[in-house]
Amino acid sequence: MRPRLSTVAWHAGAIALLAVVLYPILWVLAATFKPTEDIIGSLQLLPTRVTTTNYDRAVEGIAGISVGRFFWNSTLLAVLSVVGTVASSALAAYAFARLRFRGHGVMFVLMISTLLLPFHVLIIPQYVVFQKLGLVDTYAPLLLGKFLAAEAFFVFLMVQFMRGIPYELDESAKIDGAGHWAIFWNILLPLSRPAIITTSIFTFIWTWNDFFGPLIYLSTPEKYPLPLALQLFIDETAGSDFGALMAMSMLALVPVILFFLFFQRFLVEGVSTSGLKG
């Protein structure tokens, strides 16, 4: 009887915690089917009057810009960020994990130490540099660091993963005449698939949801990604369309959920099948 009661209590606690976590998402989902005047100031979760006009207005876009344009901007930034982060982080990780050169340890420590720097400390000097280069109001400030291995967290993640791959594989490849590029491309990169998939998932989600970066560097509404486009529905001097805002917020969640669900399968598969057997 006691084990059964403890099991019931554990499941009840897990369900209660899940309800607390999912409540904001359920509230936004329910709000997409409410009239705008019923969204703010109402504590009721389920709508009393169901309407789909919020999605119609969200699909129409705002300020003369279609919602497809915002989706394209977010997709472009997210995909290029994934490509740049994975490529540059993998190359940098190979250098730190497999090569020995003068200053190797110092450079690795300096790279890790950048994780301790708050992002806000670098905003002003970075903005000044990009302004002097004439790159403000372009996607370059948002993408350039991705292709230069500036994401120290993902470099560290791949370094730790590559260090777990036996060095005997490198030695065998060198005996067969393989160089560093062949070893990296044909041996380490395929075996590092779990780390690559993890990097891709987090980079895509973080870039897709990034609001602060585009807010600093972009000023043309046609270049706005979805997180920044959402603020166009809020007008402090006139009426704010909270219904369309909630609807577009739900539409913006769909690609992130699909991306995670699709690549999660490869992540689990890679972790379970990439074990080295000898």
C-alpha positions in Angstrom: 0.0 0.0 0.0 2.8 2.5 0.9 4.6 2.1 -2.4 1.3 2.6 -4.3 0.6 5.8 -2.3 4.1 7.1 -2.9 3.7 6.4 -6.6 0.4 8.3 -6.7 1.8 11.2 -4.8 4.8 11.4 -7.1 2.6 11.4 -10.2 0.3 13.9 -8.7 3.2 16.2 -7.9 4.6 15.8 -11.4 1.2 16.6 -13.0 0.8 19.7 -10.7 4.3 20.9 -11.7 3.6 20.3 -15.4 0.4 22.3 -15.1 2.3 25.2 -13.6 4.9 25.1 -16.4 2.3 24.7 -19.2 -0.2 27.3 -17.9 1.4 30.3 -19.7 1.4 28.5 -23.0 -2.2 27.4 -22.5 -3.2 30.9 -21.6 -1.6 32.3 -24.8 -3.2 29.6 -26.8 -6.7 30.3 -25.3 -6.1 34.0 -25.8 -5.6 33.6 -29.5 -9.3 32.6 -29.7 -10.6 35.5 -27.6 -11.6 39.0 -28.8 -9.0 41.6 -28.1 -11.1 43.3 -25.4 -11.4 40.0 -23.5 -7.7 39.3 -23.3 -6.4 42.0 -20.9 -7.9 42.1 -17.5 -9.6 38.8 -17.7 -8.5 35.9 -15.4 -10.7 33.4 -17.2 -8.6 30.8 -19.1 -11.2 29.5 -21.6 -12.7 32.0 -24.0 -16.4 32.8 -23.6 -16.6 34.0 -27.2 -14.5 31.9 -29.7 -13.1 33.8 -32.7 -10.5 33.1 -35.3 -10.1 36.7 -36.5 -6.9 37.1 -34.5 -5.1 34.6 -36.8 -6.6 36.4 -39.9 -5.1 39.7 -38.7 -1.8 38.0 -37.8 -1.5 36.4 -41.2 -2.3 39.7 -42.9 0.8 41.2 -41.2 1.2 44.8 -40.0 2.7 48.1 -41.3 2.2 46.8 -44.8 4.6 43.8 -44.2 3.3 40.3 -44.6 3.9 37.7 -41.8 5.7 35.6 -44.4 8.4 38.3 -44.6 9.0 38.1 -40.8 9.1 34.3 -40.9 11.6 34.4 -43.8 13.8 36.8 -41.8 13.8 34.6 -38.7 14.4 31.5 -40.8 17.3 33.1 -42.6 19.0 34.3 -39.4 18.4 30.9 -37.6 19.6 28.7 -40.4 22.8 30.8 -41.1 23.5 31.0 -37.3 23.3 27.2 -37.1 25.6 26.7 -40.1 28.1 29.3 -38.9 28.1 28.1 -35.2 28.4 24.4 -36.1 31.1 24.9 -38.7 33.3 27.4 -36.7 32.8 25.7 -33.4 33.7 22.3 -34.8 36.9 23.6 -36.4 38.0 25.5 -33.3 37.1 22.4 -31.1 39.3 20.2 -33.3 42.2 22.6 -32.9 41.9 22.6 -29.1 41.1 18.9 -28.8 43.6 17.4 -31.2 46.4 19.8 -32.0 49.2 20.9 -29.8 50.7 24.3 -30.5 52.4 27.1 -28.5 49.9 28.9 -26.3 47.3 26.2 -26.6 46.4 26.2 -22.9 46.4 30.0 -22.6 44.2 30.4 -25.6 41.7 27.8 -24.3 41.5 29.5 -20.9 41.0 32.9 -22.6 38.2 31.4 -24.7 36.5 29.8 -21.7 36.9 33.1 -19.7 34.7 34.9 -22.2 31.8 32.9 -20.8 32.2 35.0 -17.6 31.7 38.3 -19.4 28.1 39.6 -19.3 26.7 40.2 -22.8 25.7 43.7 -21.8 29.4 44.7 -21.2 30.2 44.1 -24.9 27.1 45.9 -26.4 28.5 49.4 -26.7 32.0 48.5 -28.1 30.5 46.0 -30.5 27.9 48.5 -31.7 30.6 51.2 -32.2 32.7 48.8 -34.3 29.8 47.8 -36.5 28.7 51.4 -36.8 32.1 52.5 -38.0 32.1 49.6 -40.5 28.7 50.7 -41.8 27.1 47.4 -40.9 24.3 48.7 -38.6 20.8 47.8 -39.9 22.2 44.7 -41.6 22.3 41.1 -40.5 26.1 41.1 -40.4 26.4 42.0 -36.6 24.0 39.2 -35.8 25.8 36.6 -37.9 29.5 37.5 -38.1 30.3 36.2 -34.6 28.6 32.9 -35.5 31.1 32.2 -38.3 34.1 33.2 -36.1 33.7 30.7 -33.3 32.6 33.4 -30.9 30.1 31.1 -29.1 32.5 29.8 -26.5 29.9 27.5 -24.9 29.5 25.4 -28.0 33.3 25.3 -28.7 33.8 24.0 -25.1 31.0 21.5 -25.6 32.6 20.1 -28.8 36.1 20.1 -27.3 34.9 18.0 -24.4 33.2 15.6 -26.7 36.1 15.3 -29.1 38.5 14.6 -26.2 36.5 11.5 -25.5 37.2 10.1 -28.9 40.3 7.7 -28.8 43.4 9.2 -30.2 44.2 5.8 -31.8 41.8 6.7 -34.6 43.9 9.7 -35.5 47.1 7.7 -35.4 45.6 5.0 -37.7 44.4 7.6 -40.1 47.9 9.3 -40.2 49.5 5.9 -40.9 47.2 5.6 -43.9 48.3 9.1 -45.1 45.4 11.2 -43.9 46.0 14.8 -43.0 44.3 17.0 -40.5 41.4 17.9 -42.7 40.7 14.2 -43.6 40.8 13.2 -40.0 38.5 16.0 -39.0 36.0 15.5 -41.8 35.9 11.7 -42.1 36.5 10.6 -38.4 35.9 13.2 -35.8 33.0 15.1 -37.4 30.8 12.0 -37.9 31.5 10.7 -34.4 30.7 14.1 -33.0 27.1 14.1 -34.3 25.5 14.2 -30.8 27.4 17.4 -30.0 26.6 18.8 -33.4 22.9 18.1 -33.1 22.9 19.6 -29.6 24.6 22.7 -30.9 22.2 23.0 -33.8 19.1 22.7 -31.5 20.2 25.3 -29.0 21.5 27.7 -31.7 18.3 27.6 -33.7 16.1 28.1 -30.7 18.2 30.9 -29.2 18.5 32.7 -32.5 14.8 32.3 -33.4 13.8 33.7 -30.0 16.4 36.4 -29.9 14.9 39.9 -29.4 17.7 42.0 -27.9 20.2 41.6 -30.7 17.9 42.6 -33.6 16.5 45.4 -31.4 20.0 46.9 -31.2 21.1 46.5 -34.8 18.0 46.6 -36.9 15.9 49.7 -37.6 14.1 48.8 -40.8 10.8 46.9 -40.2 11.2 44.9 -43.4 14.3 43.3 -41.8 12.7 42.4 -38.5 12.6 38.8 -37.4 9.5 37.5 -35.6 10.4 38.4 -32.0 11.0 42.0 -33.0 7.9 42.1 -35.3 5.7 41.2 -32.4 6.2 44.6 -30.8 4.6 46.3 -33.9 1.3 45.1 -32.6 1.7 47.1 -29.5 1.1 50.8 -29.9 1.2 53.0 -26.8 -0.4 56.0 -28.6 -3.2 54.1 -30.2 -5.0 50.8 -29.8 -2.9 47.7 -29.4 -4.0 44.5 -31.2 -3.3 42.0 -28.4 -5.3 39.3 -30.2 -3.1 39.4 -33.3 -0.1 39.5 -31.0 -1.1 36.3 -29.3 -1.9 34.6 -32.6 1.5 35.5 -34.1 3.2 34.4 -30.9 1.6 30.9 -31.3 2.5 30.8 -35.0 6.1 31.7 -34.1 6.3 28.7 -31.7 5.4 26.2 -34.4 8.8 26.1 -36.2 10.7 25.9 -32.9 8.7 23.0 -31.7 8.9 21.2 -35.1 12.7 21.8 -35.3 13.2 20.4 -31.8 11.0 17.4 -32.3 12.6 16.5 -35.6 16.2 16.8 -34.4 15.5 15.3 -31.0 15.2 11.9 -32.7 18.7 12.3 -34.2 20.1 13.5 -30.9 18.8 10.4 -29.0 19.8 8.1 -31.8 23.3 9.6 -32.0 23.8 9.3 -28.2 22.7 5.7 -28.2 24.6 4.5 -31.4 27.8 6.5 -31.4 29.6 4.4 -28.7 33.0 3.2 -29.8 33.4 -0.5 -29.8 36.8 -2.1 -29.7 
